[in-house]
Amino acid sequence: MADRIRRTKRWRKVHLVTSMFVIVFTAFFLLSGFMMIRYDLFPAGEPVRYVKTLPMTVPVSDHPEHLGKQIKHAYDLRGRMDKPIQLKDGRWHFFFARPGVTQMAIISLDHDSIQITRTEQLTVPRVVNRIHHLRGYTGGWKYLIWGVLYDMSALSLLVFALTGILMWFPMRKGYPYGWWFVGTGFGITILVILAMYFLA
């Protein structure tokens, strides 16, 4: 009996901690999702573009990823770098993005100049939209922290549900309606998976 009480207390603490992650991230994604679907209430504003052509100061190499990092450093381009793309005419295209700002760099054919197009849309809806879609760990320490927190929130959802079941299951005879909640949760999940599989 004492062991069960201790286990229940442990599950309760874990349940409480994970609920904090769930609440914070769920609230953010609910708010940001609402801002995206109700763009009439939260206009993103018109983007502002700046285009400049500069001398190419970085030696062109056969390694696009390495070249992109050098360009980012040499021209003070910020944000996460997408995979470099070689255009049909042979020029290399590099794209850097951070919330509210994107920067596109294209090296000329003779490698003597680089054109940088900076697009700014520094409004709250646009910045929140970009953060809502951030995935992965690349791009620097800030993106790494966000990726870790993002994955921790996803893991917290699973742990929150599991610890809730573990606390309820020993007391299921006293709280028989718990079966309805457990069944509903699993049922909705299965229905959504089937709907996405057969209707998508």
Long-range contacts (C-beta under 8 A, 24 or more apart in sequence): 4-170, 7-166, 8-167, 8-170, 11-163, 11-166, 11-167, 12-163, 12-167, 14-159, 14-163, 15-160, 15-163, 15-164, 15-167, 17-156, 18-156, 18-157, 18-159, 18-160, 18-163, 19-156, 19-160, 21-152, 21-153, 21-156, 22-153, 22-156, 22-157, 22-160, 24-153, 25-149, 25-150, 25-153, 25-156, 29-132, 31-128, 32-128, 32-129, 32-131, 32-132, 33-132, 35-124, 35-125, 35-128, 35-129, 36-125, 36-129, 36-132, 39-125, 42-124, 42-125, 43-123, 43-125, 44-121, 44-123, 44-125, 44-126, 44-129, 45-121, 45-123, 45-125, 45-126, 46-121, 47-119, 47-120, 47-121, 48-119, 48-120, 48-121, 49-117, 49-118, 49-119, 49-120, 50-117, 50-118, 50-120, 51-115, 51-116, 51-117, 51-118, 52-115, 52-116, 53-113, 53-114, 53-115, 53-116, 54-113, 54-114, 54-116, 55-112, 55-113, 55-114, 56-107, 56-108, 56-111, 56-112, 56-113, 56-114, 60-92, 60-107, 60-111, 64-92, 67-92, 67-94, 68-94, 71-105, 71-114, 72-96, 75-105, 75-114, 75-116, 77-103, 77-105, 77-116, 78-103, 79-103, 79-139, 80-138, 80-139, 80-140, 80-143, 81-138, 81-139, 97-130, 98-130, 99-126, 99-127, 99-128, 99-130, 99-131, 99-134, 100-126, 100-127, 100-130, 161-185
